[in-house]
């Protein structure tokens, strides 16, 4: 059957999403691809989310509500995967929305290839400072950057995807691929960043990924205040998920240096986000950093031009190694290239704001403040 006629199962894991849920469901039901089943999974919401779901279920036969007790994001998505009957699976989070051509365009793209794909991946729209007067719609940090030598491809040809926001929702997954590989979410309490290990499970096991460089998914980013609150309240969670992802890579016997470097980069990103708020001298944070650093290949870390000299010195300090001699020029050049990319990708104003924030927080993110 041509992909354009195949059923897409849209999994919407919902917990207390009342303010945004109508926008989300309206956007899914407005898709130009008509063959949808929309699985609204109520994860024990205590607000008005469930009546909204029931309203949409009564109005549109493509919507099915599954009401369950609270189990968290991962378990809820897994229930959706068990219930899904489509050839393709998508996840849409209930505070986000999607543009009308998303599934039709992705499936039309899939039809270009003679073999069945495992994943169709796209970039996404960042909704920056959502629900404030400053709200803006910006390109994500990998649009126009994913350039594999051929399509479809395996992740080793586009390892750059593994350094960015997991964005598991800006993709379609072939249901047969997920089932054949036994890929499911970690059933972590709460939200728990269960998307992190799912990202690695899918991208690193897929043999045929196709990338369409057009964004459709609109992701409501956290505001700086919410990000700070998260860092204070769930300080060690990013390290836990990094280890989960490393466990997957080790289980798969991953030896590709580009993929391992990408995962190292994610670890430094997570660490810097934590220590700019709580500091690196806090005993539990320093211990978490040490455990993470011990699982990284030292040569890959110290030779990576995209890891800053300050971060490399922090790495050595935490592990009790001699301070490394670091040539700053490769990293400086990587910053120049990043700046040029940002200018093209998100414009002058957003690039200037990002640059100002980078320099303001640089010392703290390298454990020097």
N, C-alpha and C positions, 0 to 999 in steps of 0.2 A: 504494500500500500504506500502511495506517495506520502512523504512526511507532511505535506500540507493538509492531508485528510486524517492524520493521526490524532488521537486523544492526548491532551496534556492535562495531567493531574497537578493542580495548584494547591500546595499545602500552605495553610495560613495558621501558624501557631499563635493563639490569642490568649493573653493574660492582661486584663485591665487596660484595654486599648480604646475605651469608649470615645475619647476626643478625636481619634484619627480613623476609626474603623470604617466609617461610611466612605471616606475618601479612598481608602485602600480597596474596599470591595467594589465600589463603582468603577475604579480604574481597571480592575481585573475583568469585570463583566463587560466593559467597553472594548475589550480586545477584538481586533479584526479577525483573529483566528477563532472560529465559532465552536470548535470541538474541545470543550473544556469540562472538567469536573473540578469544582472549587470546594476543597475540604476545609471547612472552618472548624478548627479544633479548639474548643473552649477548655483551657487549662485551669479550671477552678476560679474563674474571674469573680471578683466581689463587687464590681461596678455594673454598669448597664450594658456590657458587651454582649452577653448572651441574648437579651431581647432583640438587639440589632441583628445578630446572626439569624435568629428565628424569622425576623421580618424578611430578610433577603432570601432565606430558604423558601418561604411561602411564595415569594414573588417570582423566583427564577429556578427552574428545575435543575439547573446545573450546580446549584449550591446544596451541599449536604453538611449538616451540623453534627459534630461529634462532641457530646458534653461529657467531660471526665473530671476526676478530681485532680488537684494540682500535683504535677510531677516534675515540672521544669521543661525547658526548651528542648533539650535533647530527646527525652522520652516522648514528648508531644510530637516532634517531627517523626520519630520512629513509628508512632501510631499512624501518622499520616502515610508513611511509606507502606505500612501493612495494608492500609485501606485503599491505596491508590490502584486504579485499574488502567491508567493510561500507559501509552508507549513511552511517554516522556514525563519527567517530574520536575517541578519548579517549586521553590520556596519563596514566599512573599511575606515579609514581616509586617504586622498589622499597623505600624506607624509610618510605613512607607507607601509608595504608589508606583505604578508602572504606566508607561506611555502606550497608546493604543496598538501600535504595530509590533510590539515586542515579540510575541510568539510567532506571528505570521512571518515576520522577516527572518527570525532565527531558523524556522523550519524550512523556509525557501532556501536559505543559505545551506542547510544540511543536505538538500536535494542536489546540490552541485557535485557531491562526492559519490563515487560509485560504491564505496563500502559504508556500512552503517557506522555512524559516529558514536562515541561514548559520551562526549560532552560538547555542547556548543557554548562558548564563553563570549561575553561581551564586557566592555567597560560600563561605567554607571555614572549617573549624575550625583554630585555631592550637593545636598541641600545644606549650605553653610549657615550657621546661626539661625536655625529654623524657628519659625513662629516669633520672630523679632523684627523690628523695623530694618535691621541690617541683613535680612535673609537674602541669599544669593544662590544661584544655580551654577555650579562650577564643574568642569571636567574632573574626573578622578585622576589619581597620580600615575596611571599606566596607559591612559588613552594615547594612541599613536606610538607606543613604545614596544608593543608585542609584535615582533617581526620574525617569526620562525622561517627557516629556509624553505620550508614546504608546508602545505596543508593537505590533510590533517597532520598533526605532529604529536609527539610525546613531550612531556614537560621539560625534559633535558634540553630541548631546543628553544624553550622560552621560560627558563627558570626565574626570570625577573618577576613573573607573576606571583611567585612565592614570597616576595619581600613586602607585598602591599597588604592593605586591608583584606581579610579573607574573602569578603564579597561573594559568598557562596550563592547568593540569591540572584546574581547577574548572570545566570547560566541555566541551561537546560541539561538534565541528566537522562540518559537512556535508562529506563527502569530495568531492562534486562541486564545492563552492565552492573548496576548497583546490586542486583540480586545475585548475579553470577559470582561477584567478588565478595559478597557478604558485607557490603559497606553499609554501616549504620552510624548514627550519632552516639557519642558517649552520653550516657544518661546521668548528667551532672545536675545537682540541685540548682534551682533557679535558672537564670539565663546562662551564667557560668562559662560563657565563651565556648559553647559546645561546637560552634562553627569552625574553630581552629583545627582540631584533629580531622574533622570532616573534609576540610580543604585539602589536607595532605593525603588522606585516604583516597579521595577522588582523583586529584590531579596526578598523583604519583603512581596510580594503578591504571589510569586510562592509557590506552594505546593509540586512540584516535581522537584528538581534541581539535576542534575547529574554532578559530577566533574571528569574530565579526566585530570590526572596530567602530561600532555605533552604539552609543549609550541609550538605554530605555528606562532602566530602573532608577527611581528617585529615592535616594537614601538620606533620611533625616539624621544628620550628624548630631552627636552630643555637643552641647554648648561647653565652653571652658569651665563653667561652674560645675556642671554635671561631671565632667571628666575629673576635676579635682576631687569632688566628693567621692567618686568611685575609687580613685587612688588612695584616699584616706580610709575608706571602708572595706576595700577588697585588695589590700596592698599586694598580697602574694599570689593572687589568682593568675596574673599573666605568666608568672614563672611556672605554675602548675600546668598551664596549657602548653607552654613551650616544651616542657618535658613530655607531655602527651604526644606532641607532634614528633619529637625526637624518637620516642618509642616506636612510632609508626615507621619512621625512616629506617630505624635499625631492624625492625621486624621484616621490612621489605628488602633488607640487604643493600640499602642505597649507598653507592660509592661515588656517584657523580659529584665532582667538586663544585660545579655551578649550583647545584641544588643544596649542598651542604653550606656553601657560602651564603646562599639566600636565607637559609634557616638561621645561621649565625647572625646575619643582619637583623632578622626579626627579633632575636634575643636582645641585641643591643638597643633596638627601638623600644622594646618593652621595658627594659631596665631603665633607660633614660626617662621614659614617661613616669616611672615610679619615683626615681630619685630626685627629679626636679620638684616633686611635691614633698616627699618625706625625708630625703637625704640618704646617702649611702652609708652613713656611720651607724644607722639603726641596726642593731645586732641581727634581727631576723632578715632584714633586707640584704645585709652583707653576706650572710650565710646562704641566702637564696641565690645571690649572684655567684658565689663561689661554686655552688653545686651546678649551676648552669654552665659556668665557664669550664668546669672540669670535663664536661661532655663535648666541648668544642675542640676541633683539631687546632692545635696551637699554630702550626705553620699557616693554615688557612686564615686564621684571624690576623696574624701579624703581617701577612703579605697582601691583605685585602685593601686596595686603594680607596674603597668607599667607606671604610671604618676610620673614624677620625684618629689623629695621633693621641688626643686626650683620652678617647675611649680605649685605645690600645694600652696606654699607660695605666688606666684604671684596671683593665684586665690583668696586667702583670702585677699590680699592687695587691689586688684581691687574692691572687693565687700565690703571692709571696715570691714572685720571680724578679730577676733584675730588671730595672727599667729599660725598655727596649729603645734602641736607636731607630728613630722613625724619620724618614724623609717626608717632609710635609707637602712636597710639590704634587705628587699624584692625587692626594686628597683635595688639595686646592683646585686642581684641574677638574676633579669630579664636581666640586661645588660650582665652578663656572658653567659646566655643562648642565647641571641641574637648574641653575638660574636661567639659562637660555631656554631650557625646556619649559620652565614655569611661565616665562613671559609669553611663550606661544600658547601654552595650554590653558592658563587661567587669567592671563592679562596682567597689566602693569600694577594695578591697585592691589590685587590679591597677592601678587609676587612680592611687592614691597612690604605688605603686612606680614607675610610669612618670613621674609628675610629679617624684619625687625624682631619678630618673636624668636627666631633662631638665635640671633646674637644675644638677645636679652637672657635667654635660658641656657646658652651654650655651656657656661661654666657649671651650672647646676646639673645639667644632663651628663656631664663628664665627672661628676663627683668632686668638683673643686669649689663648691659654694656651701 
